[in-house]
């Protein structure tokens, strides 16, 4: 494997911010389903992901907890029906 981008800031807050930013971008562009590309999210991002889902009209779905550090996440875009 070849490293293309090296994070010079290895702090937890930087890592969590990068993860959240990628997910927020998907919400901002209105993707139907938002996930972390097959990877779980850091548990520390749960609160901010809940807030973003509320603000952008997504239903947060939480899955399996992984070692008390990560959790499976998917945001599903709310759609209004005519029924």
Beta strands, then each sheet from edge to edge (+ up, - down):
strand 1: 33-35
strand 2: 41-42
strand 3: 58-66
strand 4: 70-77
sheet 1: 1+ 4- 2+
sheet 2: 1+ 4- 3+
end
